[in-house]
Amino acid sequence: MDLIPSFNTYIERAIVDNWDNDALTDYKGATLQYHDVARKIEKLHILFANSGVGQGDKIALCGRNSSNWAVTFLATLTYGAVAVPIQHEFTPDQIYNIVNHSDAKLLFVGDVVATQIEPAQMPGIEGVVYLPDFSLTTSRSERLTYAREHLNELFGSKYPKFFRKEHVKYYHDSAEEVALINYTSGTTGFSKGVVLPYRALWSNFDFLQSLMGRHISRGSSVVSFLPMAHMYGLMDDFIFQFCLGSHIYFLTRIPSPTLVAEACAEIHPRIICSVPLVIEKIVRKKIFPEFQTSKVKLLMNMPLLRAKVRERICEQVKAIFGGNVYQVVVGGASLSREVEEFFLNIGFPITVAYGTTETAPMITMCDWHDLVSGSCGTPATHMEVRIASDDPEHVPGEIITRGLNVMHGYYKNEQATRAVIDDEGWFHTGDLATMTPDGHVFIRGRIKNMLLGANGQNVYPEEIEDKLNSMALVGESLVVQRGDKLVALVHPDTDEVKAMGFDQADLEGVMEQNRTALNAILPHFCKLAAIQLQEHEFEKTPKKSIKRYKYQQSI
């Protein structure tokens, strides 16, 4: 561990080495250069220091991706405080739960979140800061109020002439110190705060740099549309790229496939990180109609023309993604086999990554040149990966891993920590896979039941089912994913239905009312598109758990 450098030195170096280069842009909005980022970081450090925030204190962030979100995150780490990213789509109750559970001292909020929360529900925080302009919307501390009101004066007093490169000196972290707590969920019953040390950030960065760094020149453009409140977006789209000196464009609106394609065409990103559904929608809407015609298929089957046709198609597909992309990285779920085969067939630079919040996030990934169809790459640097099977090449077993990426554990939840990290330090992912002798991992199923929303949000079906099961005439339920929609399968309480004298139409009407009421209290990415009635009880294991795999489609 002593050989692991301070991670904050990478942030420091990126700022100094790229001082006059563009750093962060809110798409269609303002741009900050690296020296602007440094100046904003310094002002936040002064705010922290003069309001009683100390090293190790928790600072929560809840807002859409933006330059100021990114600046606040960097300021938190480089001050030596602990960042607590919160998904901005969470309901107010979920936000309160995370803020209170994490012991956050300050909460930074975006414009939408600011209108939804009640500070009285978070008694432990000393202030709420508005991300768009860093104004105070709530202060329970005279020191905080004074520091914010006199921030420019305090900054001018500290730097009476100019703020220069040589003033950029950040907190020197050690490998095992806590950098951030990332919550896997927002509801009280299932909330788990993943405690990630600085070594996990350094290890992930070191791996990604060794894998892709030489293909990304300083000043390269990147489109960031994965939510930074998730480790995949935070690490791959932001931390990694910032430390390389890239110019990061944040899509501050919901990243629809149309918007992503528009931004790529304008920005010409060097690397694209995405979840499968966004890529698949772009492919099905913009690519397949043009390149899956009978004429193209005929040309592809002509031996003398096949190579040229494939090359031509690949260049045209690259142009749709901006024309400058080294590779597209897909993570969070498996890519559609049809889409993957199309990309591989034309030689398009696509690769698939696998990881978890608990590993910050990388477990496996390889360069697109080395991708094997159906796999999610090979083990990341600094990580051991095993398949808990007597025949890991042919018989699926649980993926277990250990190494520098693995979390300390779950915040204030020793029992949950012991359930996933064994005495030898192996983290048990809950995912089933096989692995070839050369290390390529093939996901075969999910022991965990987490689903992935269209824009990369984690959806935990048990949380929805827990609420649905308490509603009228619901006997038991199961939430599944159909394409990019969530559907609840419900076996009704037949005794109650019979006692009420309801017919099928009555029952369907009650279920629609249940769906409407449930959606009103869920984040938008958890809302149900439909409730589908099941005539028979769900098949169950001897422990009376529903055999989920029998009901899943298109996950």
Secondary structure, DSSP 8 states (H G I E B T S, - for coil): -TTS--THHHHHHHHHHTTTSEEEEETTS-EEEHHHHHHHHHHHHHHHHHTT--TT-EEEEESSS-HHHHHHHHHHHHHT-EEEEE-TTS-HHHHHHHHHHHTEEEEEE-HHHHTT--GGG-TT-SEEEETTTTEEEEE--HHHHHHHHTHHHHHHHHSSS---GGG-------TTSEEEEEES--STTT--EEEEEHHHHHHHHHHHHHHHGGGS-TT-EEEE-S-TTSHHIIIIIIIHHHHHT-EEEE--S---HHHHHHHHHHH--SEEEE-HHHHHHHIIIIIHHHHSSHHHHHHHT-TTTHHHHHHHHHHHHHHHTTS--SEEEE-SS---HHHHHHHHHHT--EEE-EE-GGGSSEEE---GGG--TT----B-TTEEEEEESSSTTTS-EEEEEEETTS-SEETT-HHHHHHHB-TT--EEEEEEEEE-TT--EEEEEESS--EE-TTS-EE-HHHHHHHHTTSTTEEEEEEEEETTEEEEEEEE-HHHHHHHT--HHHHHHHHHHHHHHHHTTS-GGG-EEEEEE-SS---B-TT--B-GGGT----
